[in-house]
Amino acid sequence: MKVAEISAYSEATLLPGIRSRVVKNINGLTMHMLEAGFHGSNRPCVLLLHGFPELAYSWRKVMLPIASAGFHVVAPDQRGYGRTTGWDGDYDGDLGSFRILNLVEDSLALVSALGYRSVAAVVGHDFGSPVAAYCALVRPDVFRSVVLMSAPFAGPPALSFDSVADIHAKLAALDPPRKHYQWYYSTREADGNMRHCPQGIHAFLRDYFHYKSADWKQNRPFPLAAWTADQLAKLPTYYIMMLDKGMAETVAQERPSAAEVAACRWLPDSELGVYSAEYARTGFQGGLQWYRCMTDSKYVAELQKYCGRTIHVPSCFIAGKSDWGTYQVAGHMERMQRSACTEMLSCHLVEGAGHWVQQEQPEEVSKLLLQFLQRQTRHTEGAGADTI
């Protein structure tokens, strides 16, 4: 399924100072992006990469504060998402184009098309985090620093690793039987389960965003002891699902009340409507293709070529204090700080935020991002942007 081209957002969708436009010929894509700080020249660029099920729009609340500090802030709808077109959304289509290193190529092509030789920082949230990490790992000359959000990066996969098949059998043998969401997202039925769910896409997304946020008070994460079925079963069902349920049924069980929806200032219905309108048009398969590449040994093998390589540019980690994403893989948080990122300058767990940290607590995230960015750019102050 090829997604039809569509125009940029209307001005009414965005805050003044943020504009929407499309850029053609980006590694085979026509890429939709949001940007702020686009007036003037010699502004260092900051590239923001969203995750699932999100959009460039997920960065709307932090773009203007960063731009106000003198940066050109760019947030694309990544391959498979939103108003970016040219990708294949068919389950039986071109899966390889969604592999991590091609997503890195997308970012490189966009940076080049915008006239930059390098960017001050690449910032990735959720699945955008490993893309940002590999940007910094394979092209540190272009991506001069990196901020990882909500998903720690423990380094490229080892050349030899234990089969994951055993963990799935052990999860299924639990009482009640469970399954891992990433492998569920890799199945043919996952897109239809969410796209055609009885509650409708808008209600599904409301349930999903609520369940993974600090608004769901049972999100009290802690480090797991090991990658074992009994430890994984401690994760909420949005990560370790019930074996007999899809994601739409899973999140519907934790549906927020009308009062909770009304009290949700960080994602009012009008803003959620931007997401639901886009996903009603495109479906979810584009984003799900990323998970399929992550669970396919063929594409894992491509990343194993970088086994042992570390990120040497300055790095930072930010997540919500109520975000289980920090701990969903035992040891990853520690490995990121200890070895995978050799210049990890700071790690922050933000109070009052779950998984959607830059939306739930945008003021604090903006402050942390600016502290990191200004620390990196201070020594080059006055040099301007590295443009072509």
VENDA-V399227 format. One record per pair of residues at least 12 apart in sequence whose ideal C-beta (glycine too) atoms are under 6 Angstrom apart, sorted by sequence separation. I is the first residue (numbers start at 1). J is the second residue. D is the distance in Angstrom with one decimal. If there is no record, write none. Layout:
i:I j:J d:D
i:I j:J d:D
//
This chain:
i:8 j:20 d:3.9
i:8 j:21 d:5.2
i:122 j:135 d:4.9
i:237 j:250 d:5.2
i:8 j:22 d:6.0
i:20 j:34 d:5.6
i:132 j:146 d:5.3
i:350 j:364 d:5.2
i:18 j:34 d:5.6
i:19 j:35 d:6.0
i:59 j:75 d:4.2
i:18 j:36 d:4.9
i:17 j:36 d:5.5
i:56 j:75 d:4.1
i:129 j:148 d:4.6
i:46 j:66 d:5.8
i:56 j:76 d:5.6
i:129 j:149 d:5.9
i:133 j:153 d:3.9
i:348 j:368 d:5.4
i:56 j:77 d:4.8
i:122 j:143 d:4.5
i:34 j:56 d:4.6
i:55 j:77 d:5.6
i:129 j:151 d:3.8
i:118 j:142 d:4.9
i:120 j:144 d:5.9
i:121 j:145 d:4.5
i:122 j:146 d:5.4
i:123 j:147 d:4.2
i:125 j:149 d:4.1
i:126 j:150 d:5.3
i:46 j:71 d:4.8
i:125 j:150 d:5.6
i:126 j:151 d:5.9
i:55 j:81 d:5.9
i:118 j:144 d:5.5
i:212 j:238 d:5.8
i:315 j:341 d:4.3
i:36 j:63 d:4.2
i:44 j:71 d:5.5
i:45 j:72 d:4.8
i:46 j:73 d:5.1
i:47 j:74 d:5.4
i:48 j:75 d:4.1
i:55 j:82 d:4.6
i:79 j:106 d:5.5
i:211 j:238 d:5.4
i:36 j:64 d:5.5
i:43 j:71 d:5.9
i:103 j:131 d:4.8
i:107 j:135 d:5.5
i:315 j:343 d:5.9
i:321 j:349 d:4.3
i:43 j:72 d:4.1
i:314 j:343 d:4.8
i:315 j:344 d:5.0
i:316 j:345 d:5.6
i:321 j:350 d:6.0
i:37 j:67 d:3.1
i:104 j:134 d:5.2
i:310 j:340 d:5.8
i:311 j:341 d:4.6
i:312 j:342 d:5.3
i:316 j:346 d:5.2
i:317 j:347 d:4.3
i:318 j:348 d:4.9
i:319 j:349 d:5.8
i:320 j:350 d:5.3
i:321 j:351 d:5.3
i:325 j:355 d:5.6
i:36 j:67 d:3.8
i:104 j:135 d:5.2
i:314 j:345 d:5.6
i:323 j:354 d:5.2
i:310 j:342 d:5.2
i:322 j:354 d:4.2
i:323 j:355 d:4.7
i:320 j:353 d:3.1
i:37 j:71 d:5.4
i:76 j:110 d:5.9
i:100 j:134 d:5.4
i:320 j:354 d:4.7
i:37 j:72 d:4.7
i:37 j:73 d:5.3
i:36 j:73 d:4.6
i:320 j:357 d:4.2
i:319 j:357 d:5.9
i:35 j:74 d:5.0
i:211 j:251 d:5.0
i:33 j:74 d:5.8
i:34 j:75 d:4.7
i:33 j:76 d:4.2
i:208 j:251 d:4.8
i:211 j:254 d:4.5
i:204 j:248 d:5.5
i:207 j:251 d:3.9
i:18 j:63 d:5.6
i:31 j:76 d:5.2
i:32 j:77 d:4.5
i:207 j:252 d:5.5
i:210 j:256 d:4.4
i:17 j:64 d:5.3
i:207 j:255 d:5.1
i:32 j:82 d:5.9
i:318 j:368 d:5.6
i:32 j:83 d:3.5
i:197 j:248 d:3.5
i:32 j:84 d:4.8
i:31 j:84 d:4.9
i:193 j:246 d:3.7
i:194 j:247 d:5.8
i:199 j:252 d:6.0
i:194 j:248 d:5.3
i:29 j:84 d:5.6
i:30 j:85 d:4.9
i:174 j:229 d:5.8
i:178 j:233 d:5.8
i:193 j:248 d:5.1
i:30 j:86 d:5.4
i:316 j:372 d:4.6
i:29 j:86 d:4.1
i:184 j:241 d:5.9
i:28 j:86 d:5.4
i:171 j:229 d:4.9
i:181 j:239 d:5.3
i:209 j:267 d:5.8
i:170 j:229 d:3.7
i:174 j:233 d:5.7
i:181 j:241 d:5.6
i:178 j:240 d:4.9
i:179 j:241 d:5.2
i:314 j:376 d:5.6
i:179 j:243 d:5.0
i:178 j:243 d:5.9
i:177 j:243 d:3.7
i:205 j:275 d:5.4
i:45 j:116 d:5.0
i:172 j:243 d:5.7
i:205 j:276 d:5.5
i:47 j:119 d:5.1
i:45 j:119 d:4.3
i:46 j:120 d:5.6
i:51 j:125 d:5.1
i:202 j:276 d:3.9
i:46 j:121 d:5.2
i:47 j:122 d:4.7
i:48 j:123 d:5.0
i:49 j:124 d:4.2
i:51 j:126 d:2.3
i:52 j:127 d:5.2
i:201 j:276 d:4.9
i:44 j:120 d:3.9
i:51 j:127 d:4.1
i:6 j:83 d:5.3
i:51 j:128 d:4.7
i:27 j:105 d:4.9
i:50 j:128 d:5.2
i:201 j:279 d:5.3
i:27 j:106 d:4.9
i:31 j:110 d:5.9
i:49 j:128 d:3.4
i:201 j:280 d:5.0
i:5 j:85 d:4.8
i:3 j:85 d:5.4
i:27 j:109 d:4.2
i:49 j:131 d:5.4
i:26 j:109 d:4.6
i:49 j:132 d:5.4
i:26 j:110 d:5.2
i:3 j:89 d:5.9
i:26 j:113 d:6.0
i:1 j:89 d:4.3
i:195 j:283 d:4.7
i:1 j:90 d:5.0
i:195 j:284 d:5.9
i:235 j:324 d:5.9
i:239 j:328 d:5.6
i:23 j:113 d:5.4
i:194 j:284 d:5.2
i:191 j:283 d:5.5
i:191 j:284 d:4.8
i:266 j:359 d:5.3
i:191 j:285 d:4.3
i:266 j:360 d:4.8
i:91 j:188 d:5.4
i:191 j:288 d:5.8
i:190 j:288 d:5.7
i:185 j:288 d:5.2
i:219 j:322 d:4.2
i:221 j:324 d:4.3
i:224 j:327 d:5.9
i:227 j:330 d:5.4
i:223 j:327 d:5.0
i:226 j:330 d:5.2
i:186 j:291 d:5.2
i:185 j:291 d:4.0
i:186 j:292 d:4.5
i:221 j:327 d:5.1
i:224 j:330 d:4.2
i:214 j:322 d:4.1
i:182 j:291 d:5.4
i:186 j:295 d:4.6
i:183 j:295 d:5.6
i:182 j:295 d:5.9
i:219 j:354 d:5.3
i:214 j:352 d:5.6
i:214 j:353 d:5.4
i:214 j:354 d:4.2
i:213 j:354 d:3.9
i:212 j:354 d:5.6
i:157 j:300 d:5.5
i:212 j:355 d:4.0
i:213 j:356 d:5.7
i:159 j:304 d:5.4
i:157 j:303 d:5.5
i:156 j:303 d:5.1
i:157 j:304 d:5.2
i:213 j:360 d:6.0
i:159 j:307 d:4.9
i:158 j:307 d:5.7
i:156 j:306 d:4.0
i:156 j:307 d:5.1
i:127 j:290 d:5.6
i:145 j:313 d:5.1
i:144 j:313 d:5.9
i:145 j:314 d:4.4
i:146 j:315 d:4.9
i:147 j:316 d:4.8
i:148 j:317 d:5.0
i:149 j:318 d:4.9
i:150 j:319 d:4.7
i:137 j:309 d:5.9
i:140 j:313 d:4.9
i:150 j:323 d:5.6
i:137 j:311 d:5.2
i:151 j:325 d:5.6
i:136 j:311 d:5.0
i:150 j:325 d:4.4
i:136 j:313 d:5.2
i:154 j:332 d:4.1
i:152 j:332 d:4.5
i:152 j:333 d:4.6
i:154 j:335 d:4.1
i:154 j:336 d:5.6
i:153 j:336 d:5.4
i:152 j:336 d:4.3
i:155 j:340 d:3.9
i:154 j:340 d:5.3
i:153 j:340 d:5.7
i:98 j:289 d:3.9
i:98 j:290 d:5.4
i:95 j:289 d:5.9
i:99 j:293 d:4.5
i:98 j:293 d:5.2
i:82 j:278 d:5.1
i:89 j:285 d:4.7
i:89 j:286 d:4.9
i:95 j:292 d:6.0
i:87 j:286 d:5.9
i:99 j:299 d:4.6
i:81 j:286 d:5.8
i:150 j:355 d:5.7
i:80 j:286 d:2.6
i:81 j:287 d:6.0
i:80 j:287 d:5.1
i:80 j:289 d:5.7
i:57 j:274 d:5.4
i:145 j:376 d:4.8
i:53 j:287 d:5.9
i:52 j:287 d:4.4
i:121 j:373 d:5.9
i:120 j:377 d:5.8
i:118 j:386 d:4.4
i:117 j:386 d:4.6
i:116 j:387 d:5.5
i:117 j:388 d:5.7
i:115 j:387 d:5.0
i:115 j:388 d:5.1
i:3 j:282 d:5.2
i:62 j:358 d:5.2
i:62 j:362 d:5.3
i:61 j:362 d:3.5
i:65 j:366 d:3.9
i:69 j:370 d:5.4
i:62 j:365 d:5.6
i:62 j:366 d:4.7
i:44 j:385 d:5.0
i:42 j:384 d:3.3
i:43 j:385 d:5.4
i:42 j:385 d:5.0
//
